[in-house]
Each structure stands twice: as structure tokens, then as C-alpha cells.
Amino acid sequence: MTAPAPDATSSGSIALIGGGPGDVDLLTLRAVERLRAADVILYDDLAGDGILSFARPDAELVAVGKRAGHPSPKQEEVSRLMVGYARLGKRVVRVKSGDPSIFARTDEEISAARAAGVPIEIVPGITTATAAAAYLGTSLTKRLVARRVQMVTGHDVDGQLPADLDITALADPGATTCVFMGKATFAELADRLIAHGLSGETPTVVVESLGSPSTRVMAGTLAEIATRLAAAKPAGPCLILYGAALAGVAARDGEAIA
Ligand SMILES: C[S@@+](CC[C@H](N)C(=O)[O-])C[C@H]1O[C@@H](n2cnc3c(N)ncnc32)[C@H](O)[C@@H]1O
């Protein structure tokens, strides 16, 4: 563990805040307070631009996005920057899309802050999974139908479908599954789920770029949606949800991406 410099962290601090799905009015009041007080704001490219409107005019804004397929700073560099600013005595806000506890490498940033002796606070946000349910006008759980909700990544460090996924759990017909970072690998996942016994008729919904003016939805079945998704090649981030609880989600006219 690296000891903090004697005079470095007297007033510096880090707040990891959940930026929610992008709609500014879905930020928590606490997140807005931290943004207004920040000397430095490090933000992901998935965090909506509106969030930065709360920054002080003199705050330093640093883009540290890690959008798949685009060059971006490595996680170690982001942690180093965040801790470095805090050790200069700055109030640092690190904005994550959605909730910081869901697929956001928050654990690594907490470790870096603690190793440097910098105080760190986590401000939760609305994860894309629940924001998508709200947008679709549905619930992720359903009495007697969906007793379990699971969140999974479809993207391993090499960009492939993770080899160690628990396919039995993911093929549970009594669960609603939210697949993050899965648009490139969903065809393979869907094939494996169906081979494992999950019905190809399972309701499946793709929500692209939630919280932005270009939000689009594709609704269909597990058996056919992967093909449509692969053909549509959506440019924005996509959350894929499947499970019987989504049966009532109709395709949204004018918003379908295919
Ligand atoms: C690194 S994870 C971040 C998840 C985030 N912490 C959360 O709680 O929603 C990025 C993935 O989240 C999903 N995602 C994030 N923002 C999204 C958005 N605005 N619309 C659709 N999916 C989104 C996509 O699956 C994307 O590939």
C-alpha cells in the first residue's frame, strides 16, 4: 500500500457518482451537490452531457471514457488521474454511467483511492437495467412468473462472450436477465440459451442509447432478435433484456432499430 504524501490529502476527496441512464432529472440530489462542489470532474462517454451542466465554470472537466472499440485511457490511468487530483487537495468527482456498482470497475477505483489514503464516497445512481424497465413501462419482476433478476456482462476482457458464464442460470425461465455490453455477442448467447432449453419464444428487448434523444427499442423473441440486432448494427450502447416478465412489452412504433 502506498502511503499518502504528508500534506497531500488534507482536503482532497473523491466521490464516485452514478450518472444514471443519461436523463439529468434522474440524477440524485446528492450527485448534483457533489457535481456543483467539484474542482475536477472525470466522466465516462456514456455519462450524459447534461450532467456536466452542473459543473462550476472553473471546474476542470476530464473525459476518461472507455467506449468499446475506441481508444481511451486505461483503467490504471483513470485511477492514477483521479487519485492524483485528490492528492493535490482537489474535490474530485468521477461520474459513471448508471450505477457505480454495476459493471463500472468501481472496485478498482476504490482500491486505488484507499491505497493512496484518499477519502472516497460512492453516490448511487439509477442503473440502465431499472431505467430501461421504466422506459418500457414494465417491471423486471412479475408475481409467479419472474422471481429473480440477474445482470450479466456479455463482454469478456477480449471482447468475446465470457467462457465461464453460468448458462443454466441464464437459461432460467423464471428470471429476467439484463445483458450489459452484449450487443456483439448476443447471437452466440441466444444460441447457447436455446440449446440449453430456454424457449426461443422468450420475450427479448433491446434498448439502445437510453436517456438520449436517439433512444431506440427492438422487441421480439430470443430466437429472432439476435439476427435483427446483428443486421441493425446499432451504434449506441445497448442493454438487452429477456424473460417472461417482458411479455407485455410491445414493439415501440417509430423507435424500432430494425
Ligand atoms: C460499462 S457498462 C456500465 C453500466 C452502468 N454502470 C449501469 O449501471 O447501467 C456499459 C453498458 O451498460 C449499458 N448501458 C449503459 N448506458 C446505456 C444506455 N444509455 N442505453 C443502453 N444501454 C446502456 C450497455 O449495455 C453498455 O454496454
The ligand as a Gaussian input file, in Angstrom:
#p B3LYP/6-31G(d) Opt

LIG

0 1
 C      -19.653000      -0.347000     -18.555000
 S      -21.352000      -0.790000     -18.509000
 C      -21.968000       0.412000     -17.419000
 C      -23.254000       0.012000     -16.748000
 C      -23.754000       1.078000     -15.803000
 N      -22.893000       1.196000     -14.644000
 C      -25.198000       0.872000     -15.347000
 O      -25.440000       0.684000     -14.147000
 O      -26.081000       0.935000     -16.199000
 C      -21.842000      -0.214000     -20.077000
 C      -23.042000      -0.966000     -20.608000
 O      -24.211000      -0.554000     -19.921000
 C      -25.299000      -0.476000     -20.816000
 N      -25.647000       0.932000     -20.970000
 C      -25.075000       1.977000     -20.359000
 N      -25.683000       3.118000     -20.711000
 C      -26.667000       2.764000     -21.573000
 C      -27.655000       3.498000     -22.277000
 N      -27.743000       4.812000     -22.157000
 N      -28.510000       2.818000     -23.076000
 C      -28.443000       1.475000     -23.185000
 N      -27.535000       0.737000     -22.533000
 C      -26.655000       1.372000     -21.737000
 C      -24.800000      -1.070000     -22.144000
 O      -25.011000      -2.469000     -22.091000
 C      -23.345000      -0.715000     -22.074000
 O      -22.589000      -1.542000     -22.933000

